Amino acid sequence: TRKLYEALTKSLTATHQRHLDDLLTVRENSSASSLAWLRQSAGTPNAKHILIHIERLRAIHGLELPEGLERSIHQNRLLKFAREGSQMTAQHLRDLEPLRRYATLVAVVLDTRATLIVA
């Protein structure tokens, strides 16, 4: 598992790591973390929800994660890490050792991006 974490995070810079850590902070005027906001369901297809959907995609794009991260490990393992991370609170994720935290956050973000694009 450690080798998979390393494969998923080896191309991350300190800036990427800082952006990923920022996802675990509480959003302004909210009680939820940025990660929780990203993972919220799209809701009914109306103009307001579509704009929120686009805002979430822009937030993920703003992380500027390296291209091709989703191909650095097998898709089944990536989905396993994403599922595991989606069941954790921001506090829980913050408490993980750094390598596991960043690998889990990358997996969750990649899974969220795929979900938002398909939705």
C-alpha positions as a printed NumPy array, in Angstrom:
array([[  0.   ,   0.   ,   0.   ],
       [  2.843,   2.368,   0.815],
       [  4.261,   1.923,  -2.709],
       [  0.854,   2.802,  -4.147],
       [  0.718,   5.94 ,  -1.985],
       [  4.19 ,   6.874,  -3.219],
       [  3.246,   6.271,  -6.859],
       [  0.177,   8.464,  -6.467],
       [  2.014,  11.316,  -4.738],
       [  5.542,  11.314,  -6.191],
       [  4.795,  14.14 ,  -8.655],
       [  3.149,  16.411,  -6.071],
       [  4.999,  19.602,  -5.191],
       [  4.844,  21.467,  -1.883],
       [  2.283,  23.783,  -3.526],
       [  0.076,  20.827,  -4.473],
       [  0.317,  19.524,  -0.918],
       [ -0.642,  22.926,   0.494],
       [ -3.659,  23.097,  -1.842],
       [ -4.725,  19.607,  -0.779],
       [ -4.349,  20.53 ,   2.894],
       [ -6.483,  23.625,   2.247],
       [ -9.333,  21.304,   1.249],
       [ -9.503,  20.19 ,   4.876],
       [-10.187,  23.682,   6.22 ],
       [-13.679,  24.99 ,   6.891],
       [-15.044,  27.162,   4.104],
       [-15.856,  30.775,   4.789],
       [-19.511,  31.269,   5.842],
       [-19.952,  27.514,   6.204],
       [-19.561,  24.754,   8.729],
       [-18.241,  22.275,   6.161],
       [-14.737,  21.769,   4.81 ],
       [-13.886,  22.583,   1.213],
       [-13.604,  18.858,   0.551],
       [-17.12 ,  18.245,   1.878],
       [-18.387,  21.087,  -0.322],
       [-16.718,  19.565,  -3.392],
       [-18.319,  16.194,  -2.702],
       [-21.889,  17.447,  -2.219],
       [-24.418,  16.06 ,  -4.667],
       [-25.202,  18.101,  -7.745],
       [-28.886,  18.511,  -6.905],
       [-31.679,  19.052,  -9.375],
       [-30.611,  20.378, -12.786],
       [-31.45 ,  24.061, -12.57 ],
       [-29.427,  27.214, -13.246],
       [-28.31 ,  27.7  ,  -9.629],
       [-27.085,  24.124,  -9.233],
       [-25.331,  24.154, -12.592],
       [-23.395,  27.258, -11.542],
       [-22.415,  25.571,  -8.262],
       [-21.395,  22.487, -10.242],
       [-19.156,  24.633, -12.473],
       [-17.713,  26.355,  -9.391],
       [-16.749,  22.951,  -7.965],
       [-15.078,  21.928, -11.227],
       [-13.151,  25.215, -11.245],
       [-12.045,  24.61 ,  -7.66 ],
       [-10.695,  21.185,  -8.625],
       [ -9.017,  22.641, -11.701],
       [ -7.507,  25.334,  -9.453],
       [ -5.638,  22.658,  -7.513],
       [ -3.5  ,  22.265, -10.658],
       [ -2.737,  18.632,  -9.906],
       [ -0.26 ,  16.998, -12.309],
       [ -1.788,  15.444, -15.404],
       [ -2.193,  11.686, -15.505],
       [ -2.276,  11.018, -11.768],
       [ -5.256,   8.728, -12.302],
       [ -2.998,   6.472, -14.389],
       [ -0.242,   6.159, -11.787],
       [ -1.978,   3.27 , -10.004],
       [ -4.613,   0.719, -10.983],
       [ -8.117,   2.183, -11.14 ],
       [ -9.524,  -0.316,  -8.616],
       [ -6.942,   0.767,  -6.029],
       [ -7.617,   4.427,  -6.788],
       [-11.347,   3.874,  -6.227],
       [-10.614,   1.998,  -2.995],
       [ -8.567,   4.938,  -1.695],
       [-11.289,   7.377,  -2.805],
       [-14.029,   5.391,  -1.038],
       [-11.921,   5.155,   2.082],
       [-11.251,   8.902,   2.029],
       [-14.873,   9.807,   1.378],
       [-15.872,   8.028,   4.587],
       [-13.443,  10.086,   6.672],
       [-14.02 ,  13.501,   8.164],
       [-11.635,  16.36 ,   7.44 ],
       [-10.267,  15.978,  10.981],
       [ -9.676,  12.279,  10.406],
       [ -7.838,  13.013,   7.151],
       [ -5.716,  15.699,   8.836],
       [ -4.588,  13.133,  11.41 ],
       [ -3.277,  10.681,   8.796],
       [  0.457,  10.52 ,   8.171],
       [  1.32 ,  12.852,   5.263],
       [  1.96 ,  10.262,   2.535],
       [ -1.348,   8.501,   3.173],
       [ -3.219,  11.823,   3.588],
       [ -2.033,  13.204,   0.235],
       [ -2.631,   9.928,  -1.606],
       [ -6.134,   9.703,  -0.137],
       [ -6.919,  13.335,  -0.953],
       [ -5.667,  12.906,  -4.525],
       [ -7.86 ,   9.823,  -4.934],
       [-10.917,  11.63 ,  -3.522],
       [-10.334,  14.676,  -5.741],
       [ -9.858,  12.566,  -8.871],
       [-12.986,  10.562,  -8.094],
       [-14.943,  13.749,  -7.389],
       [-13.752,  15.303, -10.65 ],
       [-14.861,  12.238, -12.591],
       [-18.237,  12.286, -10.848],
       [-18.758,  15.982, -11.551],
       [-17.845,  15.61 , -15.211],
       [-20.221,  12.662, -15.705],
       [-23.087,  14.162, -13.69 ]])
